[in-house]
């Protein structure tokens, strides 16, 4: 006699894969009034993004606009949580641009897998997760359900150029 068990879906099965966005990423960006910036020139010996199979991994993206930081300082000291979150949003926009350059087009990005954020913060500051919401919320707005991702938010003592946040994103490509 054989027994059959109802077992939950195994992690990583199609039952857990997010559904496609209601619109293309390019349409979402247009609706948000956001344009993809030029990909930032690396500050060292690395590439802004690389493709590995179906994934595109970005290097840490700083909150730069037109080559200059949109904010400098530490969260919880010189900057409010909201100002640091706005900087994280710019980091995410820059990550989308870097990944789109590798993929060939923003609409070739099929979703977001993982976000890692580093927050230049005062030693007593503990709201790194709120700062990273700036990046996560933009990714959700652009990619919809497939923009919801795993995430880490880490407080650090300093970041390049004195910026408040740096964000790395792993995208799934078509």
SERO-4910 file (N, C-alpha, C, O; in steps of 0.05 Angstrom, whole numbers):
BEGIN
 pado doro    nc1    nc2    nc3   cac1   cac2   cac3    cc1    cc2    cc3    oc1    oc2    oc3
  Unk    A     17    -23      0      0      0      0     18     25      0     35     28     17
  Unk    A     13     42    -19     29     67    -20     12     89     -7    -12     90     -9
  Unk    A     27    107      5     13    130     17     22    155      1     44    157     -8
  Unk    A      4    172     -1      9    198    -14      6    220      6    -13    221     22
  Unk    A     24    238      5     23    261     23     20    286      8     32    290    -13
  Unk    A      4    303     18      2    330      7     25    346     19     25    351     43
  Unk    A     44    354      3     66    370     13     65    398      1     57    401    -22
  Unk    A     73    417     16     73    444      5     93    446    -17    112    430    -19
  Unk    A     89    466    -34    108    471    -56    136    475    -45    139    487    -24
  Unk    A    155    464    -59    183    467    -51    192    496    -58    183    507    -77
  Unk    A    210    507    -41    220    534    -47    231    535    -75    244    517    -85
  Unk    A    226    558    -88    237    562   -115    219    550   -137    227    552   -161
  Unk    A    196    538   -131    179    527   -152    163    549   -164    161    572   -153
  Unk    A    150    543   -186    135    564   -200    112    575   -184    104    597   -189
  Unk    A    103    561   -164     81    571   -147     90    596   -132     73    612   -124
  Unk    A    116    598   -127    126    621   -113    136    644   -131    143    665   -121
  Unk    A    137    640   -157    146    660   -175    126    683   -177    102    677   -181
  Unk    A    135    707   -174    116    730   -175    104    732   -203    116    723   -223
  Unk    A     81    744   -205     68    748   -231     81    772   -245     93    789   -232
  Unk    A     77    773   -271     88    795   -287     75    821   -280     52    821   -271
  Unk    A     89    843   -284     78    869   -277     55    876   -297     53    865   -319
  Unk    A     37    893   -288     14    901   -304     23    918   -328      9    919   -348
  Unk    A     46    931   -326     57    947   -348     87    941   -350     99    930   -332
  Unk    A     98    949   -372    127    946   -376    142    966   -358    131    987   -351
  Unk    A    166    959   -350    182    978   -334    185   1005   -346    183   1026   -332
  Unk    A    188   1007   -372    190   1033   -386    165   1049   -382    166   1074   -378
  Unk    A    142   1036   -384    116   1050   -380    113   1059   -351    103   1081   -346
  Unk    A    121   1043   -332    120   1050   -304    138   1074   -298    129   1093   -284
  Unk    A    162   1074   -309    180   1097   -305    168   1122   -316    169   1144   -304
  Unk    A    156   1120   -340    143   1144   -352    120   1154   -335    117   1178   -331
  Unk    A    104   1135   -325     81   1142   -308     91   1156   -283     77   1174   -273
  Unk    A    114   1147   -272    125   1159   -248    140   1186   -253    148   1200   -235
  Unk    A    143   1193   -279    158   1217   -286    188   1214   -282    202   1233   -278
  Unk    A    198   1189   -283    226   1183   -279    239   1175   -306    227   1160   -322
  Unk    A    262   1186   -311    278   1178   -334    303   1164   -324    314   1172   -304
  Unk    A    311   1144   -339    336   1130   -331    359   1148   -335    363   1159   -357
  Unk    A    376   1151   -315    400   1168   -318    421   1153   -334    420   1129   -339
  Unk    A    442   1168   -342    465   1156   -354    478   1138   -332    477   1145   -309
  Unk    A    490   1116   -341    503   1098   -322    527   1113   -311    543   1124   -326
  Unk    A    530   1112   -284    552   1126   -271    579   1113   -278    581   1089   -280
  Unk    A    598   1130   -282    625   1120   -287    636   1108   -261    635   1120   -240
  Unk    A    647   1083   -263    657   1070   -239    679   1087   -225    695   1100   -239
  Unk    A    680   1086   -199    700   1100   -183    725   1083   -179    743   1092   -165
  Unk    A    725   1059   -191    748   1041   -187    749   1021   -210    738   1025   -231
  Unk    A    763    999   -205    767    978   -225    745    957   -225    749    935   -215
  Unk    A    721    964   -234    698    946   -235    679    956   -256    683    977   -268
  Unk    A    658    940   -261    637    947   -280    612    955   -264    608    944   -242
  Unk    A    596    973   -275    571    980   -260    552    957   -257    536    956   -238
  Unk    A    552    938   -276    534    914   -275    546    892   -293    559    898   -313
  Unk    A    540    867   -285    549    844   -301    526    824   -303    509    823   -285
  Unk    A    526    809   -324    505    789   -328    517    762   -321    540    756   -329
  Unk    A    502    745   -306    510    718   -300    485    701   -305    468    698   -288
  Unk    A    484    689   -329    460    673   -336    435    691   -338    435    711   -352
  Unk    A    415    683   -322    390    699   -323    390    723   -304    371    737   -302
  Unk    A    413    726   -289    414    748   -270    433    770   -279    454    765   -291
  Unk    A    426    794   -272    444    817   -275    448    829   -247    430    836   -233
  Unk    A    474    830   -240    481    840   -214    494    868   -217    512    871   -233
  Unk    A    484    887   -201    496    913   -203    518    916   -181    516    903   -160
  Unk    A    537    932   -187    556    941   -166    541    960   -148    519    968   -155
  Unk    A    553    967   -126    540    986   -108    535   1012   -123    554   1024   -134
  Unk    A    510   1021   -123    503   1045   -137    500   1067   -116    486   1064    -96
  Unk    A    513   1090   -121    511   1113   -103    488   1131   -111    479   1129   -134
  Unk    A    479   1148    -94    457   1167   -101    468   1191   -117    469   1213   -107
  Unk    A    476   1185   -142    487   1206   -159    466   1214   -179    451   1198   -190
  Unk    A    466   1240   -185    449   1251   -207    467   1270   -222    478   1289   -210
  Unk    A    470   1266   -248    487   1283   -264    516   1284   -253    529   1304   -254
  Unk    A    525   1261   -243    552   1258   -234    558   1269   -206    581   1267   -197
  Unk    A    538   1279   -192    542   1291   -166    523   1278   -145    501   1270   -153
  Unk    A    532   1275   -120    514   1264   -100    489   1281    -96    490   1305    -95
  Unk    A    466   1267    -92    441   1282    -86    440   1289    -56    425   1306    -48
  Unk    A    457   1275    -41    458   1280    -12    485   1270     -1    496   1251    -12
  Unk    A    494   1283     20    518   1273     34    512   1275     64    495   1290     73
  Unk    A    525   1258     79    521   1258    108    512   1231    118    507   1213    102
  Unk    A    509   1229    144    501   1205    157    471   1206    165    462   1226    175
  Unk    A    458   1184    160    430   1181    169    430   1182    200    446   1169    213
  Unk    A    412   1197    211    410   1200    239    428   1221    251    427   1226    275
  Unk    A    443   1234    234    461   1256    243    455   1280    226    438   1296    232
  Unk    A    469   1282    204    465   1304    185    440   1302    168    430   1321    158
  Unk    A    430   1277    165    407   1273    148    385   1258    162    390   1241    180
  Unk    A    360   1265    155    337   1251    166    334   1224    152    345   1220    131
  Unk    A    318   1207    164    312   1181    152    299   1186    125    305   1171    106
  Unk    A    282   1205    122    267   1211     97    287   1220     76    284   1212     53
  Unk    A    306   1237     83    325   1247     63    344   1224     54    350   1222     30
  Unk    A    351   1207     72    368   1184     65    352   1164     48    363   1152     29
  Unk    A    326   1161     53    309   1143     37    306   1155      8    305   1139    -11
  Unk    A    304   1181      6    303   1193    -21    329   1188    -36    329   1183    -60
  Unk    A    352   1188    -22    377   1181    -35    378   1152    -43    388   1146    -64
  Unk    A    366   1134    -27    365   1106    -34    348   1102    -59    353   1084    -75
  Unk    A    327   1118    -62    310   1117    -86    327   1123   -111    324   1110   -131
  Unk    A    344   1143   -109    362   1150   -131    381   1127   -137    387   1122   -160
  Unk    A    391   1114   -116    409   1091   -120    395   1070   -136    406   1058   -154
  Unk    A    370   1064   -129    354   1044   -143    350   1051   -173    352   1034   -190
  Unk    A    345   1077   -178    342   1086   -205    368   1082   -221    368   1074   -244
  Unk    A    390   1088   -208    416   1084   -220    422   1054   -225    434   1047   -245
  Unk    A    413   1037   -207    416   1008   -210    400    998   -234    409    981   -249
  Unk    A    376   1008   -237    359   1001   -260    373   1008   -285    374    993   -305
  Unk    A    384   1032   -286    399   1042   -310    423   1024   -316    427   1017   -340
  Unk    A    438   1017   -296    462   1000   -300    454    972   -311    466    962   -329
  Unk    A    433    961   -299    424    934   -308    412    936   -336    416    918   -352
  Unk    A    397    957   -341    385    960   -368    406    962   -390    403    952   -412
  Unk    A    428    975   -383    450    978   -402    462    950   -409    469    945   -432
  Unk    A    464    933   -390    474    906   -395    453    889   -409    460    873   -427
  Unk    A    428    892   -401    406    876   -413    399    884   -441    388    869   -457
  Unk    A    406    909   -448    399    920   -474    376    939   -474    372    955   -492
  Unk    A    359    937   -453    336    954   -451    323    950   -423    325    928   -413
  Unk    A    310    970   -413    298    966   -386    275    945   -387    271    932   -367
  Unk    A    262    943   -410    240    923   -412    251    895   -414    235    876   -414
  Unk    A    277    891   -416    289    864   -416    294    855   -387    303    832   -383
  Unk    A    289    872   -368    291    864   -340    264    852   -331    243    865   -333
  Unk    A    265    828   -322    241    813   -315    232    815   -286    210    807   -279
  Unk    A    250    826   -269    242    829   -241    267    833   -224    289    834   -233
  Unk    A    262    834   -198    283    839   -178    285    815   -159    264    805   -150
  Unk    A    309    806   -154    313    783   -137    322    792   -109    310    783    -89
  Unk    A    343    809   -107    355    815    -82    365    844    -82    376    853   -102
  Unk    A    362    857    -60    373    884    -56    390    883    -30    382    872    -10
  Unk    A    414    894    -32    431    898     -9    438    927     -7    447    940    -26
  Unk    A    433    939     17    438    967     20    456    972     44    455    959     64
  Unk    A    473    992     40    492   1000     61    485   1029     68    484   1046     51
  Unk    A    480   1034     94    472   1061    103    493   1073    120    500   1062    141
  Unk    A    504   1095    111    523   1111    126    508   1123    149    493   1143    145
  Unk    A    511   1113    173    493   1121    195    508   1127    220    529   1117    226
  Unk    A    495   1145    235    504   1151    262    504   1125    278    487   1108    274
  Unk    A    524   1121    297    524   1096    312    498   1090    327    493   1066    332
  Unk    A    483   1110    334    458   1104    349    434   1100    330    412   1094    340
  Unk    A    438   1104    304    416   1101    285    409   1072    280    427   1056    275
  Unk    A    384   1065    281    375   1037    277    353   1034    256    340   1013    255
  Unk    A    349   1054    240    327   1053    220    338   1048    192    327   1059    173
  Unk    A    359   1032    189    370   1027    163    349   1015    144    348   1021    120
  Unk    A    331    998    155    310    986    139    292   1007    127    283   1004    104
  Unk    A    286   1028    142    268   1049    132    282   1065    110    269   1073     91
  Unk    A    308   1068    112    323   1082     91    322   1065     66    316   1076     44
  Unk    A    326   1039     68    325   1022     44    298   1020     32    295   1012      8
  Unk    A    277   1027     47    250   1027     35    249   1046     11    233   1041     -7
  Unk    A    265   1067     11    265   1085    -12    272   1070    -38    260   1075    -58
  Unk    A    292   1052    -37    299   1036    -60    278   1015    -66    269   1012    -89
  Unk    A    270   1000    -45    251    979    -49    224    988    -60    212    975    -77
  Unk    A    215   1011    -50    189   1022    -60    191   1029    -89    172   1024   -105
  Unk    A    213   1042    -98    216   1048   -126    216   1023   -143    202   1022   -164
  Unk    A    231   1003   -135    231    978   -150    204    965   -152    197    954   -173
  Unk    A    188    967   -131    161    957   -131    143    973   -150    126    962   -164
  Unk    A    147    999   -150    131   1016   -168    138   1011   -197    120   1012   -214
  Unk    A    163   1005   -203    171   1001   -231    165    973   -241    156    969   -263
  Unk    A    169    953   -223    167    925   -232    142    911   -222    137    888   -229
  Unk    A    126    924   -205    102    911   -195    109    888   -177    129    888   -162
  Unk    A     93    867   -178     96    843   -161    124    831   -164    135    821   -145
  Unk    A    135    831   -188    161    819   -193    184    837   -183    207    830   -186
  Unk    A    177    860   -173    197    878   -161    200    873   -131    218    885   -119
  Unk    A    183    857   -119    185    850    -91    208    830    -87    209    811   -102
  Unk    A    226    835    -69    252    822    -68    260    815    -39    248    824    -20
  Unk    A    281    798    -38    295    794    -12    313    819     -8    321    832    -27
  Unk    A    320    824     18    335    849     23    352    847     48    344    834     67
  Unk    A    374    861     48    390    865     72    396    895     74    400    909     53
  Unk    A    395    906     98    401    934    103    422    935    125    416    926    148
  Unk    A    445    946    119    468    945    137    477    973    143    481    989    125
  Unk    A    482    979    169    493   1005    177    524   1004    175    536    984    183
  Unk    A    536   1025    164    565   1026    161    575   1053    170    560   1072    173
  Unk    A    601   1055    175    614   1079    186    619   1100    165    619   1124    172
  Unk    A    622   1093    140    628   1112    119    622   1100     92    624   1075     89
  Unk    A    617   1117     72    613   1108     44    628   1127     26    635   1149     34
  Unk    A    634   1118      1    648   1135    -18    634   1162    -21    609   1164    -21
  Unk    A    650   1183    -24    640   1210    -28    624   1221     -5    612   1243     -8
  Unk    A    622   1207     17    607   1216     40    577   1213     37    562   1225     51
  Unk    A    568   1197     17    539   1193     12    526   1177     35    540   1162     49
  Unk    A    500   1180     38    487   1166     60    480   1137     54    474   1122     73
  Unk    A    480   1128     29    470   1101     23    483   1092     -3    489   1107    -21
  Unk    A    487   1066     -5    496   1052    -29    479   1027    -32    474   1013    -12
  Unk    A    470   1021    -56    451    999    -61    461    981    -83    469    991   -105
  Unk    A    461    955    -79    466    935    -99    440    920   -105    424    915    -87
  Unk    A    435    914   -130    410    900   -137    417    877   -156    434    879   -174
  Unk    A    404    854   -151    405    831   -170    378    830   -184    357    827   -171
  Unk    A    379    833   -210    355    832   -227    354    805   -241    374    792   -245
  Unk    A    330    796   -248    326    774   -266    321    786   -293    306    804   -297
  Unk    A    335    775   -313    333    785   -341    317    765   -358    315    741   -352
  Unk    A    305    775   -379    290    759   -398    310    744   -416    301    729   -433
***
